[in-house]
Amino acid sequence: MKRPFLLTTIICCLSFSCNLLNVDNPANKAVGDDLFKNKETAEAAVLGIYSAIAGTSNIFMAAITYYSSIYADEAFYTASTASIQEFYNGAVSTTNTVIETNFWNNSYRYVYQINTCLEKLEKSTGISDATRNQLSGECHFLRAFIYFHMLQLFGEVPLITVTDYRVNENMPRTTTTTIRNSILSDLERAKKLLSDAYPTNERVRPNKSTASALLARYYLHQQQWQAAEQEASEIVNTGRYQLTAVDDVFLANSAEAIFQIQPVLVGYNTMEGNTFIPSDLARPNFALTTYLRNAFEVNDKRWKSWVASKVVNAITYYYPFKYKKKADFIANPKPVEYNMIFRLAEILLIRAECRVHLNSLPGAIADLDAIRLRAGLPLIQTSNPGISAAELSEKIAQERRIELFMECGHRWSDLKRTGKASETLQPIKSDWKSTRELWPIPQVQRALNPALTQNDGY
């Protein structure tokens, strides 16, 4: 993804005030229209969305990984920053700055940029239909992606699909049904508009399979097993993606990657690598819990490759090592790792889970065994060929826990969607309440917009 100086200008033009539901910026309308008069500048405007997502102090998906991991049972926080400690305690306050900045403000910043691009693309007469379709498809995917995660974290939130501040400034929270319908509509539109091929030589912009990947995840959360299985199978059947060696999964343009985010900050590979890997004399800020460590099977290759340890003051800390490169601001090497958003292993596990519910156990076993084979573990087909559906479901849940640990918030989402969040976390978090399954709406935003109500329990 090229990043000409123009991108900085575009991002600035698409910025707005602190009230993130008051996003109209009339003074920049003419400039905005100019950006969509030809393919090069229109494409640069859309690429500016990726730069914004990848360039914030905590990249959106990395922040979800950090904070949902300690909010669930995957990691514990070893430092003392109060706003982060709240996540580990399971008692996030309405004034938590991480919630407001990383998840609420940033999400609506991205949504505003996306909506601006969609409006300008629709009106533009200077670009071809092929360019309009590709760029619009990317925007629809990105909007669905942001709202999918907003719904997971907060439940009902204002569904903003236009840039008119008169519509947005006092918008109340939108029902979950309406948000889900919008996500589905955006993804169906994206899948229709995007091509099978990636628009670049790298997998850092969506193609049709990227839309299918989020659709598969969406349908899984809705327990629409047939639809999720179909989307997952479409991806597998392209033959474009292969499970790669455990050590190579998170490399840039990995054969397993369906969609990655390319780093934009100088000296960085990924935010996860920079955050999880401790400095020479420091302990890791995020360390694996005994609950997660004990969940690994003996001789699992992922333990050796994806977990590292460090002894500090006679205490051994185990930390995530999926990403193996910390930021290097002196050498400034070219990134060799990209932030992984969708990959084939998740798709196979989605399909396996769906196939159990669809009473297709041999297919579910085959998908599960593909993951276990790479991990160097005994195969279900040979070790337990007569496994029951209930046992197989447990095996798949266990495999998701290990394969996707501390990655994109999967564990937290899985606990919620399977109804096991409270029963899992109540015994290990003294402040836990069932109402904690949704995070609080930031109080600052409620003061700016009195129409915003608060989640129960806050």
Residue pairs with C-beta under 8 A, 6 or more apart in sequence:
1 47
1 50
1 200
1 202
1 204
1 205
1 262
2 47
3 47
3 51
3 264
4 44
6 41
6 44
7 44
7 47
7 48
7 51
10 35
10 44
10 45
10 48
11 48
11 51
11 52
11 113
13 25
13 28
13 31
13 32
13 35
14 25
14 28
14 32
14 45
14 48
14 52
14 112
14 113
14 116
15 25
15 109
16 22
16 23
16 24
16 25
16 109
16 112
17 23
18 448
19 169
19 448
19 449
20 104
20 105
20 108
20 109
20 112
20 445
21 108
21 158
21 160
21 165
21 168
21 169
21 170
21 171
21 445
21 448
21 449
22 165
22 168
22 169
22 448
23 108
23 112
23 160
23 163
23 165
23 168
24 163
24 164
24 165
24 166
24 168
32 116
32 120
33 120
33 123
34 41
35 41
35 42
35 44
35 45
35 120
36 42
36 45
36 120
36 121
36 123
36 124
36 126
36 127
37 124
37 126
38 126
38 127
39 127
39 128
39 131
42 120
42 121
42 124
42 126
42 127
42 131
42 135
43 131
43 135
45 117
45 120
46 117
46 135
46 138
46 139
47 205
48 113
49 110
49 113
49 114
49 117
49 139
49 142
50 204
50 205
50 261
50 262
50 264
51 264
52 109
52 110
52 113
53 59
53 60
53 110
53 261
54 261
54 262
54 263
54 264
54 265
54 339
55 264
55 265
56 102
56 106
58 66
58 102
58 271
59 261
59 270
59 271
59 339
60 102
60 103
60 106
60 107
60 110
60 146
60 149
61 261
61 339
61 341
61 408
61 409
62 270
62 271
62 272
62 275
62 339
63 98
63 102
63 103
64 103
64 149
64 153
64 408
64 409
65 272
65 406
65 407
65 408
65 409
66 84
66 275
66 286
67 84
67 87
67 98
67 102
68 409
68 411
68 412
68 413
69 75
69 286
69 406
69 409
69 411
69 412
70 76
70 77
70 84
70 87
70 88
70 286
71 87
71 88
71 90
71 92
71 412
72 411
72 412
72 415
72 421
72 424
72 425
73 289
73 291
73 292
73 411
73 424
73 425
73 428
74 288
74 289
74 291
74 292
74 405
74 406
74 411
75 286
75 287
75 288
75 289
75 292
75 320
75 406
76 88
76 286
76 287
76 289
77 84
77 85
77 87
77 88
77 285
77 286
78 283
78 284
78 285
78 286
78 287
78 317
79 85
79 285
83 96
83 97
83 98
84 98
86 92
86 93
86 96
87 98
89 429
89 430
89 431
90 425
90 429
90 431
90 432
90 436
91 431
91 432
91 436
92 99
92 436
92 439
92 440
93 440
93 458
94 440
94 441
94 442
94 443
94 446
94 454
94 458
95 442
95 443
95 444
96 440
96 442
99 439
99 440
99 442
100 442
100 444
100 445
103 150
103 153
103 154
103 439
104 154
104 441
104 442
104 445
107 146
107 149
107 150
108 160
110 142
110 146
111 143
111 146
111 147
111 160
112 160
112 163
114 139
114 142
114 143
114 146
115 143
115 160
115 161
115 162
115 163
116 163
117 135
117 139
118 136
118 139
118 140
118 143
119 162
119 163
121 127
121 132
121 135
121 136
121 139
122 132
122 136
124 132
127 135
133 193
133 194
134 193
134 194
134 195
134 199
136 189
136 193
137 189
137 190
137 191
137 192
137 193
137 194
137 206
137 211
138 190
138 194
138 205
138 206
140 186
140 187
140 189
140 190
140 193
141 186
141 187
141 190
141 194
141 206
141 210
141 211
141 214
142 206
143 161
143 186
144 182
144 183
144 184
144 186
144 187
144 190
144 214
144 218
145 214
147 157
147 159
147 179
147 182
147 183
147 186
148 183
148 214
148 217
148 218
149 409
150 157
150 179
151 157
151 176
151 179
151 180
151 183
152 409
152 412
152 413
152 416
153 438
153 439
154 438
154 439
154 441
154 455
155 176
155 438
155 455
156 173
156 174
156 175
156 176
156 179
157 173
157 174
157 179
157 441
158 168
158 171
158 172
158 173
158 174
158 449
158 452
159 171
159 174
159 178
159 179
159 182
160 168
160 171
161 182
162 168
169 449
170 449
170 450
170 451
171 449
171 451
172 451
172 452
172 453
173 441
173 451
173 452
173 453
180 218
180 222
183 218
184 215
184 218
187 211
187 214
187 215
187 218
188 215
190 206
190 211
191 208
191 211
191 212
191 215
194 206
194 207
194 208
194 210
194 211
195 207
195 208
196 207
196 208
196 209
196 238
197 207
198 205
198 207
199 205
199 207
202 252
202 253
202 260
202 262
203 253
203 257
203 258
203 259
203 260
204 259
204 260
204 261
204 262
204 338
206 259
209 234
209 235
209 238
209 240
209 241
209 258
210 258
210 259
210 342
212 231
212 232
212 234
212 235
213 231
213 235
213 258
213 259
213 342
213 346
213 347
214 342
215 227
215 228
215 231
216 228
216 231
216 232
216 235
216 347
216 350
216 351
217 228
217 346
217 350
218 228
219 225
219 227
219 228
219 231
220 228
220 350
220 353
220 354
220 417
221 413
221 417
223 357
225 353
225 354
225 357
225 358
226 354
226 358
228 350
228 351
228 354
229 350
229 351
229 354
229 355
229 358
232 347
232 348
232 350
232 351
232 354
233 351
235 241
235 258
235 344
235 347
236 344
236 347
236 348
236 351
241 255
241 256
241 257
241 258
241 343
241 344
241 347
242 255
242 256
242 344
243 255
243 256
243 344
243 345
243 348
243 370
243 371
243 374
244 254
244 255
244 256
245 374
246 301
246 302
246 305
246 306
246 374
246 375
247 305
248 254
248 255
249 256
249 322
249 340
249 343
249 345
250 270
250 322
250 323
250 324
250 337
250 338
250 340
251 336
251 337
251 338
252 260
252 262
252 335
252 336
252 337
252 338
253 260
253 338
254 260
254 340
254 343
256 343
256 344
256 345
257 338
257 340
257 342
257 343
258 341
258 342
258 343
258 344
258 347
259 341
259 342
260 338
260 339
260 340
260 341
261 338
261 339
261 341
262 335
262 338
262 339
263 269
263 270
263 335
263 338
263 339
265 327
266 329
266 332
267 327
267 328
267 329
267 330
267 331
267 332
268 274
268 327
268 335
269 323
269 325
269 326
269 327
269 335
269 336
269 337
269 338
270 323
270 325
270 335
270 337
270 338
270 339
271 339
272 320
272 322
272 323
272 339
273 323
273 324
273 325
273 326
273 327
273 337
274 326
274 327
275 285
275 286
276 284
276 285
276 286
276 319
276 320
276 321
276 323
276 406
277 284
277 308
277 319
277 321
277 323
277 324
277 325
277 326
278 284
278 285
278 310
278 317
278 319
279 326
282 312
283 310
283 312
283 313
283 315
283 317
284 310
284 317
284 319
286 319
286 320
286 406
287 317
287 318
287 319
288 307
288 318
288 319
288 320
288 406
291 428
292 401
292 405
293 307
293 318
295 398
295 401
295 402
296 302
296 303
296 307
296 402
297 377
297 402
299 376
299 377
300 375
300 376
300 377
300 402
301 374
301 375
301 376
302 375
302 402
302 403
305 321
306 320
306 321
306 322
306 405
307 318
307 319
307 320
307 321
308 318
308 319
308 320
308 321
309 316
309 317
309 318
309 319
310 316
310 317
310 319
311 317
320 405
320 406
322 406
322 407
323 337
324 337
325 335
325 336
325 337
340 407
340 408
341 408
345 371
345 403
345 404
346 403
346 404
346 410
348 367
348 368
348 370
348 371
349 367
349 368
349 371
349 396
349 399
349 400
349 403
349 404
351 363
351 364
351 367
352 363
352 364
352 365
352 367
352 368
352 396
353 364
353 393
353 396
353 397
353 400
355 361
355 363
355 364
355 367
356 364
356 389
356 392
356 393
356 396
359 389
361 387
361 389
361 392
364 392
364 396
365 380
365 381
365 385
365 387
365 392
366 381
368 380
368 392
368 395
368 396
368 399
369 379
369 380
369 381
371 399
371 403
372 378
372 379
372 380
372 399
373 379
375 402
375 403
380 387
380 392
380 395
384 391
387 395
397 414
397 418
400 410
400 414
401 411
401 414
404 410
404 411
405 411
412 421
414 420
415 421
415 424
415 425
416 437
421 437
422 432
422 434
422 437
425 432
425 436
426 432
433 457
434 457
435 455
435 456
435 457
435 458
436 457
438 455
438 456
439 455
440 454
440 455
440 458
441 452
441 453
441 454
441 455
441 458
445 452
446 452
446 454
